[in-house]
Amino acid sequence: MPFTEKRITTSAGSSVFRRHTKPQEFVCDRDLLPRTAKIVVRWTTPEGTERTICNSCYGFLMSQP
């Protein structure tokens, strides 16, 4: 399997947390920085917009009340 997946729903929206076996290149839609990482998060905002975010932004969103 190329990745493992975990789904989470909070007040910040719902997230699909994926850990890939090989690093993935992407641009984080939240902080707009280019990233290369094994962890990529697909975040759906409370408004319904779907975005790809990095693990750092995911951690920030999870720490919010």
Protein Blocks (a to p, Z undefined) as FASTA:
>chain_A
ZZdcdddddfkbccdddddfbdcddddfklopacddfbdcddddfkopacdddfklmmmm
mmpZZ
